[in-house]
Amino acid sequence: MSSRLASAQSAYLRSAAHQPVQWHPWGAEAFERAKAEGKPILLDIGAVWCHWCHVMDGESYENPVIAEILNRDWICIKVDRDERPDVDARYQRAVQALTQQGGWPLTAFLTSDGAVFYGGTYFPPDDRHGRPGFGDILTELARIYREQPDRVVTQAGEIQSHLTQILAESRSGSIDAAILDQAGDAMARLFDFRHGGFGDAPKFPHPTACEFLLARWFDTGERWPREIVDRTLTAMARGGMYDQIGGGFHRYSVDARWIVPHFEILIYDNWELLWVFVHAAGTAGRDGIASAEYGRVISGITSWVRDVMSDPAGGYYASQDADVGLHDDGDYFTWTVDEARAVTTEDEFAVLACHYDIEDAGEMHHNPRKNVLFIRQSIAEVGLALGKPEAEVESLLESGRSKLREARSRRTAPFLDRTLYTGWNAMMASALLEAGQLEPHALLTLERIFREASVDNGSGGVRHAIGSEVGGMLEDQVHLANAAIDAYEATGRPEWLERARRLGEHIWNEYANDDGSLSDVARNRGGEGLLQHRIKPVQDSPTPSPNGVAGIVAARLGAHTSGPEWRKRLETLLTAFAGGAVQLSIHGATLFRAIDWYLNPSTHIVIVGTLDNPTVAAMHRGARTRYRPRKVVTLLAPEAPRTGLPSHLQAMVNGQSPRGYVCRGTRCNPPASNTKQLVEILATSGPA
């Protein structure tokens, strides 16, 4: 039993403590032991929600024969990719340089100083399909490491050289509007016109790309970006990747039609999706676009967060596993005809079967009778098929769905990782504030993060998770700074803006490079193995690019404080990446949004008054819920100083309350005195 993992904070590491492999967590001890004993290192990177990680654990790491080889010839390190994204980012790139593939589990074979000389993802335990089994690979690589050290050094050196080129993600250039045009065109070329989304199977949601295209539609008036967004969001909302019973989205779809998901559910995917569904719904009325589909999904994600993922003391849990056991594949989420019939009336089942395609032949390979629920027929189509009024269909659907939900709650649920990761919590709090949902809990969460994850009372940034000693990661700092600005816009309380400003200063003091870009870890953080390499993360993979988010933070802080230093920081950061931006295509959407903030005017809305005034509260809510790209909302008490406002707004705001002021760039509308006037201004003003 690996006592080194038994007390780990990571649920993934603790789950391996019983294995016969002598695991080490990431740290100096493992590397020192490898050097002292002259052994190579086996690095396993996975996650508690990862199906194939569990498969490899069960097949290989719990296999006493393979464990004997590992304990004899190797020093073994196990890493949770959620807990150590810095380790994962570097070794993913190194293995991809060798194999052109990545993902989890990541299996890397290292020299004693942490350089990769071979790697892959999942390895079967024995010979299959003409490929050697994991045990044979381990034995042969250990032999080569002992007997042919020059060959190992040469291979590791070639990978290191290629890795150095890959990690140099910044390439300076001019910040030009053509970048945005070319980015939109590149996304359009990837669009799946038949099923929505981008590319083929497996299909990931890419919500940041939808967010970028939504802004392009609003600014240019062209219909095609909006059509891509609507067809993609609607297809996802109706597909099996969305949990039609419990709300929330699974991680991705294994097919092009969005029907069969990989069943793990992560909080960060749902943050991004909630955000873009809220913004798509917030354009209702412009060009006649409105969709009850979006409202259904927003409600579903919010309910899932509230009921499953929320810590009552503040915080959002990291993930829910896909499976309960090795031979399970989404059984908690799927249904046979008999299972659905057993808990519903005949009329309810008839409606559910038509609406959600529940048939004897299901979609799951491991159990062909298991059905993934997806919307096959609309309410109107079900009514026609069954000869029932739509109102009756809706009533039966709701009662039947409620019974399925209740029955599912009695099943053994997949494992819930209750780790409170700083960046992920900040993301979800941001989305809930943007949606106007669960706002007290979102603010409670942000207060808790600032209280329990801060280093040196906030002056040293924040740690990666509440209760963790791991810190110094850019993604946590930028997402929390962005969320603090959202909290300021939601409450009008200046301490939130000050927290965001302090974090912004910390980011540029500790993470900035000479070219204006930001590194993924703090300047003096260091560490073992490939942690000596600095990465300038610019791709949305798997979460929004930290450099892109930092650019948006700088733009928003500049708009709220009128501080010229933020505009300069934004400019130098974007210049560092502009030369290679277009090549990022769909993976550069967050950077493109930051470029959009730099090139195009923001819409600044100032509401004068306090939230205890119903008219002020309604105007403030209207300002926040109406979609505008690059929107800035300030709630200003009548007696508050105007010093943080841009000069043209300072000259306009006269302290009368309730009043609403809307300026796009330096062009301002007459003030509104009620919600109707404000919404009319927002609906009729704009570039298109």
N, C-alpha and C positions, 0 to 999 in steps of 0.2 A: 504494500500500500504506500502510495507516494504522499508522505506526510508533508512534503513541501507545498502541495496543492490543497491540502485539506482545509486550511484556514484562509485560503485566498478570497479576496473580495469578489472576484469574478465567478459567476455561476458556472460558466463553461469550464474553468479550471477545476472548480470543486467537483464537477461531474466526472472528472477523470482521476480523482484521488484514489479510487478503488482499483484502478488498472494496474497490472503487474509491471508496467513500464516505469522506470525510475525517472519520472518527469522532473524538470526544473521549470520554474517560472522564468520569464525573461529577466536577466540581470547578470551582474559581474561574476557570480559564483559559477555559473555554467561555463562561461568562457574560460575562466581561470582553470577549472577542472579539465576542460578539453585540452588546453595547452599543456598542463602538467602531465596528463596521461597520453598525450599524442594521439588523440582520437578526433574524428570528425564530429560534426553536430547535425542532428536531425531536428529540423524546425517544423513544427506543425502549427499552422494558423487556421483557426476556425471560429465558430460562433455557436452559442447555445441554441439558436434558432435554425441552424443549418442542417438540412436533412442528410446530405452526403457526408458531412462531418460525423454525424451519429453512425452512419453506415460504416465508415472507415474505423471509427472507434470500436464498434462491435466486431467487425471482421478481423481487424489487425491488431489494434492496441490492447484488446482484451484477449487476444490469442496468445497462450503461454509460449508457443514455439517462436513466434515473431518477437515477443517481448524478450525472450532469452537472447536473441540475436542483437536486439537494440541495446540491452543492458550490457552485453559483452563488448560490442564493437563501437558503440556510439554514445555520445552525450545528448540527451533528449530534452528539448525545450518546447513547451506548449504555450501558445499565445492566443488570447481572446482578441479578435480583430476589433471588437467594439471598445474594449478597454484600452488597446494600444493601436490606434489607427496610424500612428507614426511608424511603428515597426511594420505593420501590414503594407503601408504605401510603398515603402522602399523594397521590400522583398517581393511584392507583387510585380513591381517594375523589373526587378532583376530576373525573375522566372519568366516573365513575358519576353524579355530580351532573348532568352534561350529557346523558349517553346512557342512563342506567339499566343500563348493562352494564359489565363489567370482565373481567379475565383477561389471558392472555398469548398473543401479544405485546400489550403495551399501547403504543399509538401516540398520543403527546400533542404538541400544537402549542402552544408557549409564547411568551410575550413575552420580551424580553431579560432581564427580572428574574425569570423563572421562573413567571409566572402562566399558567394554562391558558386558552386561548381557543377551542380545538376539540380533539376527540380521538375515539378509537375503539380497536378491537383490531386484527384482521387486515384489511388493505386489499388487494384484488387489484390486480395491476399495470395492468390495462386494464379497459375498460368491460365490466361483466357484469350481467345481470339488471336492466338499467335504472339501474345505479349507476355513477357515474364511476370511472375507474381512479385508482390512486395518483398517477401522474404528473400527471394533470389536477388532482387535489385539491391537490397541492403547488404547482403553478403558480398556481392561483386564490387559495389562502390567502396566498401570498407577495405577490400583487398587492394583495389587501385590506390586508395588513399595511402595505404602502408607501403606498397611495392612500387608505385609509379608517382612519387610526389611531384616530379616535374610536370607530368601530364595534368595533374590537378591544378598546379599553380598556373600553368598556361591557360587552361580553360577558365579558371576563376578570373585571371587577368583580362581575358577577352570580354567576359561578361561585365567586369568592372568598367572597362573602357566604354563599352556600349551604354552602360547604365549612366555614366557621366554625361553622355550626350543626351540621353532621354530626359535626365533630371533638369537640364538647362531649358526650362519651359518658357522663359521670357525671351522675346525678340523684339527689339524696339522698332517703332515706326510712328507714322503720323496718325493722329486720331481723326478719322474721316468718316463722313456720313455714308460713304460707299461701303464701309465695313458692315453697317446694319443692313443695307440693301442686299449685299452678297450673302450675309448670314441667313436672311429670310429666304432667299432663293435656294440656298443649300438645304434648308429644312424642308422646303416644298418638294425638292427632288427625292427626299427620303420618305415623304408622306405615302401611306398606304390608302389609296383612294377607295378601295373596296371595304376595308374593315376599320379604317381609322388608325391613328397612331403612326409610328415611324419604324420603317424597316419590316422585317419578317420575324418569324418565330426564332427564339423566344422573344417576346415583346415586352419591353419596359415602358412605363407610362410617360417619362420625360416631361413632367409638369413645368419645369423651368422653361423649356422650349415653348410650351403653350402660353406661358406668361409673357414671354417675349413677343410672340406672334399676336397676342391680344393687344399689346401696346402698339404694334405696327398697324394693326387694323384701325385702332382708334386714331392714330396720327395721320395715316395716309388716306383713309376712307376706302381703300381697296377691300373687296369682299373676300378674296381668297384666304387671307390669314385667318379671318374669323371662321370661315367654313372648315378649315383644318382644325381649329380649336373645338368647334361645336361637334364635328363628326367624331373627333377623338374622345372628348369628354363624354358624349352621349354613349358611344360604344363601350367605354369602360364602365359607365354607370349601369348599363344593361347586362354586362358580362358577368362571368363567374369570378373574375378577379376581384370584383366588389362583393363583399359578404352580404347577400341579399337579406339575410335573417338578422345578423347581429350588427351590421354597419361596419365601416372600415374596409380598407383595401389590403389585399394580400400583396406580396412583393412584386410579382410579375406573372405574366401569362406564358405557359409553355407553348401555346399555339398562337397563330396569327389572329384568331377571331376573338380573343379575350375571354375564352370560355373556361379552360382548365388552368388554374393558377398553381404556382408554387405556394403552398399554403401558409408559410410564415408571414407574420404581420409585424411591421416595424413602425415605431412611432414617427420616425423621420419621413418615411414615405407619405404617411397620412398628413403630416404637417404641410408638405408641398402640395398635395392634392387638395386638401381643404382650402388652402390659400387661393389656388387657381379656380376652383369651383365657386368660391365666394366672389372673386373678381368677374368671372363670366356671368354670374347671376346679377351682379351689381350694374350691368350694362342694360338691364331690362328697360325698354322704352326707347332706346336709341336704335334706329332702323327697325323698330318693331320687334326686337329680339327679346324673348322671355322664355323661360323653361322651368316648369315645375320639376323636371328631372333633376336640375341642379339643387333645388331646395331640398328634395328628398335625400340626395347624397350628403349635403351639408348637415342635415339633421341626423343622418345615420352615422357619419364620422363623429359628430359631437356626442351622440349617445354612447357610442363605443368608447370614446375617450373617458366620458363620465363614469360609465358602468364598469369598465374593465381595466383601464390604464391609469386611473388617477389615484395618487396617494392623498388621503384626506388632509394631511399636514402640508400639502403643497408638493407638486412634482408629478411627472408622468413616467411610467415604467417604460423600459427600453423596447421590449419585444414580446411576442407570444410565439412559441414554437409551432412548427407545422404539424407535428406528429406526437403521439403518445409513446409509441414503440417503434422498433426497427421495421416491422412488417406492416406498419400503418402508413397510409398516405392520405392525409386529410380526412380521415374517417370522422373526426369530430364535426367537420363542416359539411359533410355530404350525406345523401339520403338514398335508401332503396325505396321502392314503391311500398313495400310492406311496412317499413319504418314510418313513412309519412301517413299511410292509411291508419296505422294503429293509434294515432293521437289526434286525428281530425274526423269530422263528420264526412259523409259521402259528398255533400255539396261543397264543403270546404276543400276536400281533396280534389274534386273535379276542377275547381277554379285554380288551385295551386298547380295541378298537373299541366293544365293548359298554359298558364302564365309562365311557369318556371321550367317547363320541359321535363317533368318527372315521369319517366317511363321505365319499363323493365330493362331496356338496354341503356345503361348509363355511360359515363365518360371516363371512368377510372380503369386503368389497365390492370391494377392488382385485384380489383373486384368489379367486373363489368356491370354489376347490378347497382353500383353506387352512382348517384346523380350529383353533379355539380349544379347548383341552382343558378340559372341565368334567365333573363327575360326573353322568352321566345315570342310571346304574343302580348299585345297591349290590352288594356282594360276593355276597350271597344271591341277588339278582335275576339277576346274571350267571351264577351257578351253575345256576339253574333254566333260563335261556335256552340254555345250552350243554351241559347235562347233566353238569356236573362238580361234584365235592365242593368246598365252600367253601375248604378248606385248599389244594387244588390251584389254585383261582382266585387265592387270595392269593399263592401262590408264583409263578405265571405273571405276575401283575400286577407284583410286585416285580422280577422279572428283566426283564420288558419295559420297565418304567419306567426301570430302571438303564441299559438299552441306549439308550433315547431320550435320557437325560441325557448319556451318553457321546457319542452322535452329535451332540447339540446343542453340546457343548463344542468340536467341531471346526468349527463355523460361525463366521463373523466376528461377534463379540459387539458389541452397541451400546456406545457410549462410556461410560466410567466416570469420573465426576467425583470425583477423590481429595481434594478440599478437605475439611479437618477443621473443620467449623463447631462452635463451642463449645457452643451450646445444643442442637444436634441430637445431638452426641456425648454430652452429659450425659443427654439423654432416653434414648438407646439403652442407655447404661450402667445407668441406673435400671431399665429394663425387664428387662435381663439379670440384674441382682441380684435383682429381684423374682421372676423365674422360677427363680432358682437355677441359671442356665446361664452357661457361659463366665465365671464370676465373676473368676478371676484376670485375664483380659483386660479386663473391665469396670473393675476397680480400677486396672489399669495405664493405661487410657485416662484416668480421672479424675486420676491422678497427673500424667500428661503435660499435661493441660489446665492444671492449677494451676501446673505448672512453666513451660510455654511460652506460655500465653496470658494470664498474670496481668500486671497493671500495678502497678508499684511493689511487687513481691513480694506481691501480693494485696490490699494496702490500697486500691488504686485500682480494684478490680473486675477484669474480664476483657475481653479483646478478642473480636471477633466470630468470629475463626477463628485457628488456629495459623498464624503467619507473616503475619497481616494487621495493618495499622495502623488499621483501622476498629474503634472501640470505643464504649463508652458506650451500649450497647443493653440495655434492661431484660430482654428475653427471655433473653439469655445469662446474666445474673446470677441470675435466679430459677430457671432450670432447673438451673444448676450448684449453687446452694444446696440445691435439693431433692435432687439426686443425691448431694451430700455427706452429707445426712441418711440416705439409703438406704445409703451406704457405712458409716456409723456403725452402723446397725442390723444390717448384714451382718457386721461385723468386731468391733464393740465397742471399736474404737480411738478414744479421745477426741479425737485430732487432727482426725478427720473432722467431729465435731460443732463443734469450734472453728472450722474453716474455714467451715462453714455459718453459724455465728453472725456471723463477721466479714463475710461477704458480705451477710447480712441487715442488719447495721448500715450497710454501704455503700449498700444499696438504699434504705433509708429516709432516709439522709442526702443522697443525690444525686438521687433520682427523685421524692420525695414532693411533692405539691401541698398547698396550704392546706386543701383540703377532705378530705384524707386519701387521695385516690387517688394513683396512680403514673403518671408519664409514660413514654412508650416510649423516650425518650432522656434522657440525663443533663441536669441543669439548665442548665449553662453550655456545652453542646456546640455549639449553633448550626449554621450551614451555609448553603448557597445555596438559592435558590428557596423552595419550600414547606417546607423544613426549619426555617424560622422558626416554623412552627406546631407547637404541642405536641398530642400525641395521648394519650389515656388509654385504652389498648387493653383492651377488656373482652370482645370476641367471640372465639370459637374460630375463627379464620380466618387462615391455614389450620391453624396450630398452636394448642395450648391458650393461652387468654388469659393474657398475662403478669400482669395484675392478679389473675386467679383463682389462678394458680400462686403468686403472692406471698402471697395469703391463706392457702393451704395451708401454705406455708413458715412463716409466722408462727404458725399453729396448731401445727405440729409442733415448732418451736423452743420454744414455750411449754410443750408437754407434756414435752419432754426437759429443759428447764432450770428449769421452774417460775418463769420470769421474767415478772412481771406486765406488763412493757412490750410483750411480744409479743401478749398478749390485747388490750391497748388498741389496738395498731396494727391488728390484725385487725378490731376493731370499727369503727374510724374508716374503714378502707378499705371495708368492706362497706356501711357507712352511706352512703358517697359514691355507691354504685351501686344501692342497694336500691330507690330510687324508680322506676327503669326496668328492673329486672332481669327481670320477667316478660315484657316485650316482646321480650327476647332469644330466647326460645323455645329451639330446639335449639342455637343458637349460643352460649348462655350456660351450657352444662353445667359448665364448669370453675368459673365463678363460683358456680354452685349448689352444687358440691361444697365450696367454701370456706365458704359459708353453712351447709351441713350440719355442717362441722367446728365452727362457732361455736355452733350451736343444740343439737347432740346430743352426748352423752358419748362420749369416746373409749374404746377398749379398750387398757389398758396392760398389756403382758406383760413381766415381768422374769425373766430366766434368770440364776441365780447360778452362776458357775463359769467355767471356761476351756475353749476349744474343743479342747484336747488331750485332754480327758476325753470318751470316746465317748458317754456318757449325756448330758452337757451339750450336745455337738454335735447329737445326735439331737433333744433337746428344743428347741434353738434352731432347727433346721431345721423342726420341726413348728410352732413358733410363727410362723415366717416364711411357710410355705406355706399355712397355713389362712387362708382369706379372712375378714376382718372389715372393714367400713368403718371408717375413722378408727382404724386400728390403729397402736399405738406399741410397738416392741420394743426393750428394753434388755438388753444382755448385760453383766453386772456381775461383775467379779472379786470373790471372797469378801472380800478386804481393802480393796476400793475404797470411797471415801467415798460416802455416800448423799445428799449435799447436793443433787444435781440432781433427785432423785425428788420427786414430790408427797408432802405430809406424811403421808397415810394409808399410802402405800407405804413411806416411811421407817420408820414405826412397825412395819410387818410384817416387812420383810426383816431376817433375823437373822444373815446371813453363812454359814448352812449351805449346803453344796453337795454334789450338785446339787439345786437347787430351782427351781421355776417358780411365779411368782405372776401371777394374772390378775385385774385389776380393771376393771370397767366403770363409768366415772365414779369415785365414791367407794365403790362396792359391790364388795367383794373376796371371792374364793373361798378356801377353804383351800389351802395350798401343795401343789403336786404334786412328787413326787420322781422321776418317770420320764416318758417320752414318752407312754405309754398314758394315764396319769392326766391329763396336760396336754391331750392331744387330746380326751379325754372332756369335760373342763371347757369347752373351746372349742366343742365340738359341742353341748353342752346348755345353755350359758348364752347369753343374748341376749334381745332384745326380742320375738322372734316364734318 
